[in-house]
Amino acid sequence: MPRTRHTEIENNELFQKLYGRLPLIHASAYLYFHKKGNVQQLIHHLKYKNHQEIGTFLGQMYADELQKIHSKTPFDAVIPVPLHQKRMKERGYNQVAEFGKTIAKSLKIPYYDTVLVRENYTETQTRKKLLDRSFGQKTVFRAYYFKEMESKHFLIVDDVFTTGATFEACGKALLTIPNAKISIACLAYTH
């Protein structure tokens, strides 16, 4: 498995990709994603074949690395990148749910899957060209929160980081929560 070791490098390549776009505390991916590689196969089975145990397994592995970050700058909750309700109905599950829940359980923090809502339905990213992912239709997310969530540090989780557009949109939505801080963790980083 091609591990990134991002949690050992404060100013890693993923963090740099989002520099100036989001005020992040931490950003990392667990694995490198290469076309036709093992990680692509894992993500495909997780995303389209309902093999959610892959998310659980990788979440356990990644949580061990994230524990080092959590001990220095604690996360208060894990928030998955949401699917639009139409996509959720089509697929039947959010592919990052078990990954996020496993990380939250390992770090002993809450998992909130209703805080972020995707408000528009878009074509799946896997069918888009790289440029279309960045410059296509803007994905709109909205944060729904309660008073106790103010001034919290949220760890946003997703499966694959490509251009960062989805994380940027999610981060901006969460930053509408007063004094919120954000970090990012994803299964794989497109290298």
Disulfide bonds with the S-S distance in Angstrom:
none
